[in-house]
Amino acid sequence: MLTACSGDADDTSTADPAIDEAPSSDRVGTYAHALPESPSTVIFLGDSITAGAGASSSDEGYARLLVDNTSTWSDWDGIDLATRYPGIDVVDVSQRGAWTGTVLNDQLDRFEDQVMLPLEGEALVVITAGGNDLQSVLMNPSSVEERVEKTVNNWREMAEYFLDDQRFPDGSTVLMANVYEPTDAEGQVGGCFYGLNISSLLPHLHDANTQLRGLAEEMGFSALDMRGTFLGHGFYYSDHTTAYYNEDDPSLWLANDCIHPNPRGHHEIRAMFWRAIAGE
């Protein structure tokens, strides 16, 4: 549900969250601590999802759409960062194949090469990271608990960096998406991950996503439920017998590689982030 923020700007610990969706068995729900006020810089970090893999062109990745909508999505004319915050600066250090450790050990250095810290003006930080980390356990399931712990710790370090008021004295709004999977909670798709049944790993994915939301609530940033957003739009999208079949919109949002969003998926990720920016 959407709730209005209340209280003084310096009293964020007692203000109601901007978005606080109730969790369910496979959805952890989106939690948005607060909406940005007037960011002067948007910073993109993370993996191939943010880098635009699966989009039909370089302008159609979710990050580019979020900044500047295209004619492909005419219903979204004027609904973008360039229109809402004229003159906003864009820094994008995302890269294909990135893990959470890549963000911490490489992308933050590249970010610092492009800006002067402390940053002048409010920052809006947009991140997708963790999918490559968690996918790495497919061939070694026994390592899943260790990998989840490391991924969650890295998420915490990312948030700590951007919530540091010495680096960002004018404030920052941090938006992190959690990790989706292609089976619509069914556990297996013949053409994905060599046909492996990942049912035993899905509770660990849910745990990692739950822990990300917990960090957001604890530290004061936003954790977006990308997995919940994509349920019903993985590779069982057309199977009306499955739990998340969406009869109003039975559409596939993933590319054939089972990992990246397709053009529709990029649009929907843009919409997911926009809701946590504009509250609409």
Long-range contacts (C-beta under 8 A, 24 or more apart in sequence): 2-279, 5-34, 5-35, 12-220, 13-220, 17-217, 18-222, 18-276, 18-279, 19-222, 19-275, 19-276, 19-279, 21-225, 21-228, 23-210, 23-213, 26-185, 26-202, 26-206, 26-227, 26-228, 26-231, 26-244, 27-225, 27-227, 27-228, 27-231, 28-178, 28-206, 28-209, 28-210, 28-212, 28-213, 28-223, 28-225, 28-227, 28-228, 29-213, 29-225, 29-228, 30-222, 30-223, 30-224, 30-225, 30-228, 30-272, 30-275, 30-276, 31-213, 31-216, 31-217, 31-222, 31-223, 32-175, 32-222, 32-224, 32-275, 32-276, 32-279, 33-216, 33-217, 33-220, 33-221, 33-222, 34-173, 34-220, 34-222, 35-173, 35-276, 35-277, 35-278, 35-279, 36-122, 36-124, 36-173, 36-277, 37-122, 37-171, 38-85, 38-122, 39-85, 39-88, 39-121, 39-122, 39-123, 39-124, 39-173, 40-85, 40-87, 40-88, 40-89, 40-120, 40-121, 40-122, 40-123, 40-170, 41-88, 41-89, 41-90, 41-91, 41-115, 41-119, 41-121, 41-122, 41-123, 41-124, 42-66, 42-67, 42-81, 42-88, 42-89, 42-90, 42-91, 42-123, 42-124, 42-125, 42-126, 43-91, 43-92, 43-93, 43-111, 43-123, 43-124, 43-125, 43-126, 43-162, 44-90, 44-91, 44-92, 44-93, 44-94, 44-126, 44-127, 45-93, 45-94, 45-103, 45-107, 45-108, 45-111, 45-125, 45-126, 45-127, 45-129, 45-158, 46-94, 46-98, 46-103, 46-107, 46-127, 46-128, 46-129, 47-94, 47-95, 47-96, 47-97, 47-98, 47-99, 47-102, 47-128, 47-129, 47-130, 47-131, 47-132, 48-94, 48-95, 48-96, 48-97, 48-98, 48-259, 48-260, 49-128, 49-131, 49-177, 49-260, 49-261, 49-269, 50-92, 50-94, 50-126, 50-127, 50-128, 51-94, 51-95, 51-96, 51-98, 52-266, 53-96, 53-255, 53-259, 53-260, 54-254, 54-255, 54-257, 54-260, 54-261, 54-262, 54-263, 54-265, 54-266, 55-261, 55-263, 55-266, 56-263, 60-263, 60-266, 61-266, 62-261, 62-266, 62-267, 62-269, 62-270, 62-273, 63-92, 63-94, 63-126, 65-266, 65-267, 65-270, 66-126, 66-270, 66-273, 66-274, 72-263, 73-267, 76-270, 79-274, 79-278, 81-124, 81-277, 84-277, 84-278, 88-124, 91-115, 94-128, 97-132, 98-129, 98-132, 99-129, 99-132, 99-133, 99-136, 100-129, 100-130, 100-133, 100-150, 100-151, 100-154, 100-155, 100-158, 101-133, 101-154, 102-129, 103-127, 103-129, 103-154, 103-158, 104-154, 104-157, 104-158, 104-161, 108-161, 117-167, 118-166, 118-167, 118-168, 118-169, 119-167, 119-168, 119-169, 119-170, 120-170, 121-170, 122-168, 122-170, 122-171, 122-172, 122-173, 123-162, 123-168, 123-170, 123-171, 123-172, 123-173, 124-172, 124-173, 124-175, 124-277, 125-162, 125-172, 125-173, 125-174, 125-175, 126-175, 126-273, 127-158, 127-174, 127-175, 127-176, 127-177, 128-176, 128-177, 128-226, 128-269, 129-154, 129-155, 129-158, 129-176, 130-154, 130-155, 130-178, 130-179, 130-208, 130-212, 131-179, 131-180, 131-259, 134-179, 134-204, 134-205, 134-208, 135-259, 137-201, 137-204, 138-193, 138-196, 138-198, 138-201, 141-200, 141-201, 144-201, 144-204, 145-204, 148-204, 148-207, 148-208, 148-211, 151-208, 152-208, 152-211, 152-212, 152-215, 155-211, 155-212, 155-215, 156-215, 156-219, 159-215, 159-216, 159-219, 159-221, 160-219, 162-221, 163-219, 163-220, 163-221, 173-221, 173-222, 173-277, 174-221, 174-222, 175-221, 175-222, 175-224, 175-273, 175-276, 175-277, 176-212, 176-216, 176-221, 176-222, 176-223, 176-224, 177-223, 177-224, 177-226, 177-269, 177-272, 177-273, 178-208, 178-209, 178-212, 178-213, 178-223, 178-224, 178-225, 178-226, 178-227, 179-205, 179-208, 179-209, 179-226, 179-227, 180-226, 180-227, 180-229, 180-230, 180-234, 181-205, 181-227, 181-234, 182-234, 182-235, 182-254, 182-258, 182-259, 183-234, 183-235, 183-236, 184-231, 184-232, 184-233, 184-234, 184-235, 184-236, 184-237, 184-242, 184-243, 184-244, 185-231, 185-243, 185-244, 186-236, 186-242, 189-234, 189-235, 189-236, 189-258, 191-235, 191-256, 191-258, 192-235, 192-258, 193-258, 222-276, 224-272, 224-273, 224-276, 226-269, 226-272, 229-268, 229-269, 229-272, 230-254, 230-265, 230-268, 233-265, 233-268
